[in-house]
């Protein structure tokens, strides 16, 4: 995420925001299946898509 860290998607349905040091800063949950993609916009919005056929912003 621009200036904050790195986003990762997970098989447990979560998205994590990591500091460049490797420290977990935030866990975002809400999907019921594997999250395949995650991206951040410069405005701060996070977009992600999952095997549960749902895209979230």
Buried (B, 14 or more C-beta within 10 A) or exposed (E): BEEBBEBEBBEEBBBBBBEEEEEEEBEBEEBEEEBEEBEBEEEEEBEBBBEBEEEBE
